[in-house]
Amino acid sequence: MGIRKKTNKNPPVLSHEFIIQNHADIVSCVAMVFLLGLMFEVRLVHSLTIMCQLEGLPEESVVNHFHHGLQDVATVFFYMLVAIIIHAIIQEYVLDKINRKMHFSKTKHSKFNESGQLSAFYLFSFGWGTNILMSENFLSNPVNLWEGYPHTLMPFQMKFFFICQMGYWLHALPELYFQKTKKEDIPRQLVYIALYLVHIAGAYILNLNRLALVLLVLHCFVELLFHVSRLVYFSNEKRQTGFTVWAVLFVLGRLLTLSLSVLTVGFGLSNADEQVLDLAIGNFNVLFVRITVLATICVTQAFMMWKFINFQLRRWREQAQAQPVKPKKPQAPKSNQWSERSKFQRS
């Protein structure tokens, strides 16, 4: 799939500008190598076939479940390439056209592109994750979040969801180069990407996929509202109602995240029968791991609240500066007042 930006100059082959302009074509060629390999051998990776009785069916049915393994690294790398291609398609055929019509400044241009890309991703993730939660009935009873741990076996949709999540956030690393991100913005982006990768990959490896799925759906909904509100704000700066709704849901989301984490890891897993470290069966339910998981979640939520408070203070400060200052009414000079008073006394 050819994706090229229209330019009058042809940069030298293999130069930085050449790679940036044609990175989607280059990545597409690399992805084709993976697809050619699948033509010769197609098999399920880390799968397990289970005979079970499905509700409403008189006979047993075959259900395929999956677990994580080293071969997932290649799968994540492939979907990282797919994410780069999709990123380029959205950028050129949607966001660039809107940018040309709206004539944004350089600052708004970069923020609009960021919110446009993340809005599409969070919308897709929220819809997909909600569908998995409904189909697997994880929300019907909170006990399902920790009952039967370790949850080493996952349905296809759940494993594919986590693979795509890790692939997307890995693709954000080369996008810093492809999108010519400013040097002062790179540290912030790296922290942002690292937090996602640590939490998603950590939950995937520690077999805490059910808790991670619920928290990701909640987080994606709140972040989706923020980036949609920012897109609306760029089109009309008077429309700021979305930020107010997002601020309330953001705080509630942090409280709900902490509550579910403490309930699952602090109470549910701590009362489980098997509390032993067993790498063979994927059991990480020991005190050290539980404390590490809870500490990581708590520190992350505190960091997000700190960033949220700074954002709100900066926003209120900007609104205060934008309000016009009312001119004061001119007062009569004191000398005139005393002169009028002396005239009155003389008369």
N, C-alpha and C positions, 0 to 999 in steps of 0.2 A: 504494500500500500504506500504510494508515494505521497509524502507530505512535505511540500516545499514552500518556503516563504518567497514572495515575489520581491526580488531585488534586482537592481540594474547591474551591480557589480558581481563578478564571479570570484570568490576568494580562492587562494591557492589550495590545492588538494592537501588534505590532512592538517590544514592549519586550524587554529582554534575557532575562527569564524566559520570555516567549512564544517567542522564537526557540530557546532551549535546549530547552524542552519539546517543540516541534514541528519541530525541525531535520530529522528524518528525512522528515516529510511535505513540507517545503519543498524538500529536496534531491531527493525523488522527482519533484516537479513539474518541476524543472530537467532531470532525466534524461529525462523524457518528451519534452522538446523535441528532444533528440538522437535519440530513437527515432522521432519523427515525421519528422525529416529523413531517416532511413534508409529510410523507406517510399517515398520518391520517387526515391532514387538509391542503389543498393547496388553497391559496387565494391571491389576489393581495393586497399589503400593501399600504395604502394611495393612492388609485386609484380613478379616476373619468372617467366615460364613456361619450363621447361627440358625438353627431350626427353632422356630417359635410359633406360638398360637396367637394369631392376630384377632382382635375383637371383631366379631361379626362374620368370621370365616370358620367353617367347620373343620377344615384341614390345616395342617401345619404349613407354614410358608417359610421361604428362605429369605433371611435378612442379612445383608452385608454390613458389618461394622468395621471401623478403622481405628488404628492407634498410631501414635507418632513414632518416628524412627529417623535414621540418618539420611535416608533417601528423600526426606521432606526438604532437605536443603536445596536440592536440584529443582524441586517443584516450586519452592518459594522464589528461586532465582528466575525461573521461567515466567512466573506471574508478575515478577518485578519488571521484566521486559514488556509484558502486556500492559502494565500500568503506565509505563513511559509512553507507549504508543497511544493509549487512550488519552493521556494527558495532552499530548500534542494535538490530537484531533479536537478536543474540547477547546484548547487554546486558540487554534487557528480558525476553526469554523464557527465558533460561538463567541468567545470572549473578545477576540481581536476585532470582529465586526461591530460588537457593541461599543468597544473603546473608540473606534473611528467615528461613530455617530455621536457619542457623548462628549468627546474632546476633553478627557480628564487630564489633570496635571500629572506630573511624574509620580508624585507621592500617591495620589489616588489611583493611578494606573496600576501600580504594583499591588496595592491593597485590594483593588477590585479583582485582579487576576487571582490573588490568593483566596479571597472569599468565594469567587466563582468556582474554582476547582474544588475547594473543601465542601461547598454546599452540595455539589453533585455527589461527592464521595460519602458525606454523612447521610444524605437522603437515601442513597443506595444501601448503605450499611444498616441504617435504622429499619428500613423496610425488610431487608433480608433477615436481619437478626430477630425482628418481631415475628416473622413467619416461622422461624425455627423454634422460638419459644412457644408459640401457639401449637405447632405440630407435635412437639415433644412434651407438652403439658408441664413445663418446668415451673410455671407460675401458679398452677393449681394448688400447690402445697409447698411452702418454703423449705420443708424437710428434704425435698428433692435436691436441694443445693448441696447437701453434704451426705445424705443417706446413700450407702453403697460405695463410699469412697474406698479405694481410688477409682475414678471414672476413666479408666484406660481406654475403653471402647467408645467410639463416637459414631453417630450416623454420618453418612457421606456429606450431607449439607453442613453439618457443624464443623467437620474437619476442613472442608473446602472454604468455609467462612474464615477460619483462623489463618489458613494458608494465604488467602487473598489479603487479609488485614496485614500480615507481615510483609507480603510482597509490595503492598502499596506504600507502607512507611519506609521500606528499603529503597523504593524508587525515588523517594523524596531527597535522598542524598545526592545522586547524580543530577537531579533537577536543580540543585543549588548552582551547579556549573552551567547547565543548559539555559537557565533563565537569567544568568548574569546577576545573581543576587549580590547586593552591596555587602562590602566587608563588615560593616557595623551591624548588619542584620543576620550574618551567618551564625554567631554564637547563640542567639535566641532561637534560630531555627534548629540548630543541632540539639539544644536542650529539649526542645519540643519533640523532635523525632526520637531522641533517645528514650524519653519517658514512655512513649507509645511502645517502642520495641521491647523495652525491659519488662513492662507490665504484660503485654500480650504474649511474648515468648515465654516469660516466666510462668504464667498461668497455663500455657500449653504444655510445657515440660513437666510442671508439677501436678498435672492432671486436675487442675482447678478450672476446667473449661466451662462448667455450668455457671459458676459464680462469675467468671470473666465475661460470659456471654450476656448475662443480665446487666452487669455494670457497663458493658460496652454499648448496649442498646440505650440505656439511660443517658450515658455520656454523649452519644451521637445525637440524640434528640435535642439536648441542651445546646450543643455546639452548632447544630443545624439552625436553630432559632437565632443564634448570634450572627452567623454569617449571612443568613437571609436578611436579618435586620440591617446589617451593614450594607448590603447591596441596595436595599430600599433607601437607606440614608444617602448613598451616593447619587441616586437618581433625584432625590428631593431631601435636602438637609432639614426641612421642617418635620419630616416624619421620623420621630424618635420613640414612638410608643413601643416598638419591638424591643428596644434596649431595656425598657423598664420591666417588661414581662420576662425577658431573659435574665435580668438581675435577680428576680424573685426565684425563678426556677433553678438558677445556678446555685444559690444557697441551699435550696431544698435538695438539689441533686447531690451536693457534697454531704449533707446530713444523711441522706438515704444510702449513699455509697458507704459511709462509715458504719451505719447501722447494719447493713447486710453483710459487710466484711466481718464485723465483730460477731454477729450472730452465727455466721457460717464457720469461720476459722476459730474464733475465740470460744464459742460454746458448742457448736455442732461437732466439729472434729475433735475437740478436747474430750468429749464424752464418748467417742467411738471405742469399740472393743479392741481393735488392732491399732496400737500406737507404736509402731516400730518402723525403722528405716529399712526398706527392702527394695532395692533397685530392680530386682528381677520382675516383680509384679507392679512396680511403679508406685509404691506406697511411700509417701514423704511425710506422713502424719506423725511428726515428732515435735517436741517442745521448741527446739531451736528454729525449725522451719516455720512453725506457726508464728513465733515472735517476729521473725524476719519478715514474713509476709505482711503481718499487721503493721509493723513499723514502717515498711516501705509505703503501704497505702496511706497511713496517717501522715507521713512526711509529705507525700505527693499532694494530698488534699490540703494540707497547711500551705504548701507552696502555691497552689492554685488560688486559695483564698487571699494570700498576700498579693498576688498579681491582680486579682479581682478588685481588692480595695484600692490599690494604686491606680487601676484603670478608672474606677468610679471617681476618685478624687481628681484625677486629671480631667475627666469629662465635666465635672461640676465646675472646676476652675475655668475651663474654656467657655462654658455657658455663662459664667459670671462676667467674663471679659467681653463676651459678645453682646451683652445687654447694653443698650445706649444709656449714657449718663444724662439725667434730666438737668437742664440748665437752671441755675438758681435765679430767683427773682432779684433784680437790683434793688438795693436799699438806699434810701436818701442819706447823704453825708451828714455826719454828726454836727458839723458846723452850722448847716442850714437848720437842723432841728433846734439847736440852741438859740439861733437868731430868731426863729419864729416864736419860740417860747418867751424871749426877752421883749419882743414886740407886743405880745399878748399882755405881758405884765405891765408895760408902759401904758397901754391903752386902758 
